């Protein structure tokens, strides 16, 4: 059985994936933004391996989350599930002056990937909306552009898909994949979402712990356990390296050039 850490697992898809994996007999560690939500997630999944606490919109607190996860021991898989949506929201800056959609959806997965002891598998939550993302990394903090929440979200998912592919390219010993869970009626997706909520956590859980050959791949983008082509630009090493350099500049942490997953 596997040991798995899931970000953003107090509710929604993160908690659903945690419950599914726990039912399958795996050991799951959780993440909450603050102590109140940590209490709630412990109650929702009492048989957990620990709860890391920290706001992933903060670079400082994301570093602390990584340290807490490492203190819990090594993991076989990490699911980067935490995310910020865009419905009914204006542009929000973090305590460090960054766009919160970018900070949570892109920078936090980057920093946690760089700082957590590398697992055997990494799973990143993307979206079909990533196909509408700007490929140029032009004004990623939306400082000079008129705010468009849906576009900012699309770009964040484009970037996290490129991050997944960069990790797959640079860390061949780690299985790195991305998932489009579908447009489902979660707090982020909204009540009008039309996809099947029951299927939404299945693929990330499968990629984190499945042992069939279809799950033991890397550098793939999945929808309901089926590989789909990501935006072609996400597969460009130039685009990937530009993103990695930008994230490293913001966090002052570089992605290790090579790792060995135990």
N, C-alpha and C positions, 0 to 999 in steps of 0.2 A: 504493500500500500504506500501511497505517496504522501509527502508533506507539502502543503500548498499554502501560499500567502496570497490574499486577495485585497486589493485596495478598494476603498469605497464600498465596504461590505456591511453597512448598517441597514440598508434597505435595497429595494430595487433588484437589478440584475446581479449585483455583487453578492447580496445575501442569498438570492435564489441559487446562484452557482455554489456558494458555500454549503447550503443545505443539501443540494444534490450530491456534491462530492462527499459530504459527511455521511449521507445515506449509503453511498457506495463503499464506505469503510475507510476513506482517506482521512488524514489528519489536516485540519484547516485552521490557519491563523487569520485573524481578521484585522480590519483597519477602520478607525473612526476619526472624524474630524476633531472631536472634543470629548471631554470626560462624560458629559451627559449622554451623547450618542454611543459612547463605548459601553455605558451601562445598558443601554437598550439592545445593543448587538450581542452582548453577553447573554442577555435574557432570551434573545431570539435563537441563539445557538449555544446553549450551555456547554456542550461538549466541544470546546474549542481549544486550540493550542496557544492561545494568547491573543491580546488585542493591542496593536500598535496605535498610538494616539498622536495626531498632528494634522494641522491644516495644510493640505497640499498646494494651496495657493501661495504659501510662504516658502521661499527657498530655505530659510533657517529651519522651519519646522519639518520640511521634507527631509532635510539632512538628519533630523532627530528621529524621524520615522525609520529611515534606513538603519540607523544605529540600533533602534529597538528591535527591528526585524533580525539583524545579525545577532543580537543578544539571545534571541529565541532559538538560534541554531541554524543549520543549513536547511534549505528547502529544495525540493525536487522541481517545483514550478512556482512561478509568480504570475498572477493575472493582474494586469494593469487595467482595472475596471473603472476607477474613479473618473468622473467627468463632470463638466459644466455645460449646460445647454444654453439656449438662447431665447426661448419663448418668453415674451413679455419683459425682456430685460434690456436695459441700456448698457452702454460701455461701463464696465466696472474695473477700477484699478486695484491692485493688491497693495500691501504695505510697502512693497519694494518698487511700486510705480509701474508694474507690468499689467497687461490685460489679463484678467482672471481666466478667460477662456483659454488663452495660450498657456498661462502658468500651470493650470490644473491638467489640461488635456495633452500638453506636449512636454513642458519643462519638467513636471513632476515625474512622468515615466522615464524621461531621459536621466534625471538625477538619480532616481531609485535604481535604474538599470546599472548606472555607473558605480553606485555605492554599496548595493546589496551583494553579498557573496553570490557569485553567479550560480543560478540553478541549472538544471538540465534543460528546462523548458521555460520559455517566455511567451506570454499571450497578451496582445495589445488590443484594446477595444477601439475599433474604427467605426466607419459608417459608410453607407452607400453615397452619402453626401460628399464624401472626399473627392469624388469625380469632378466636383465643381470648384475645387480648391485652386487658388492662385499658385502657380509653380515657381514664382520668382523670389519668394521670401521678401516681397516688397512691403514695407511698413507692417510687419507682423503684429505690432502692438496697436495698430489702428490709431495712431497719433495724428496723422495728416489726412486720412481718408474720412469721409462722412460715414458714420457708424451704420453697418448692416449686420445685424446679429447672425442671420442665417449664413452669410458669407464667411464671417469670422469663424463660426463653428465648422463650416465646410473646410476651411483652410487648416484649422487645428487637426481635423481628422486626416487631411492630406499629409500633414507633417508627421503625425504619429504613425501613419502607414509607411512613410519614407524612413522613419526611425526604425521600425520593425525590420525593414529590408536592409538598412545599414548594419544593424546588429547581426542579421543572418549572414551578411557578407563578411563582416569582420570577425565574428565569433563562430566559426564552423562547428565547434564542439557543442554549441547550444542550439536547440530547436526554437526558432523565433518565428512566430506567426501572428497574423491579425485576423480579427473577426468583425463582420458586420452582423449584429444581432437582429437586424430588421427594425422597422418602425413599429415599436410596441408601446402599449399604454402604461408606461411607467410615469413617475413624477417628471422625468425629463422629456419623455416622448409625448406626453399629453393624452387626454382622454379620446381624442379623435384618431389615434394611431390604429392602423388596420392589420398589422401583422400579429402572429400568434404568440402571445406572451409565454405560453408553456414551452415553446421551442427556444426562446431567447437565450437562456443560460446553457443550453445543451452543448453548443459547439465549443465555448471556452472551457467548459469542464472536460470535454472529450480531448481537446488539445493539451490540456494540463495533465491528464492522467491516463488517457486511452492508450492501449497497447497494440491495437491493430495497425497494420502498415500505413493506412491512410492518414493516421494521426501522427506518425513518426516521420514528419517531413519538416522542412524549414523554408522560410522565405515565401510563404504562401498567404493568400488572402481568402478567407472562407465566409460563406453564407450558408447557414443550416447544413454544416458538415460537407459542403461541396465547394471545391476551389473555384474562384472566379478571378478574372484578370483585374488587378488594381489599375489605377491611373498610370499610364505608361511612364510619366515623368517621375513617379515615386521610385522607379527602378533604375534611375540614372545615378551612378556613383557621384557625379558632380553635384546633383541636387542633394543627395544624402549627406555628402561631406560638407556642403555649405550649411545645412541645418545643424549638423554636429558641431561645427565651429561656432555657430551662433549660440547654441545652447551652452557650449563650454565657456564662451565669453561671458554670458550672463551669470552662470553659476560658479565660475572659476574651478570647475571640475571637468576634466577630460574623460571621455569614455576610454577605458583601457584598450590598448591596441590588440591584445590577445588574452584569452582566458582559458582555464581548464575547468570544466564542470565535473565535479566529483560524481 
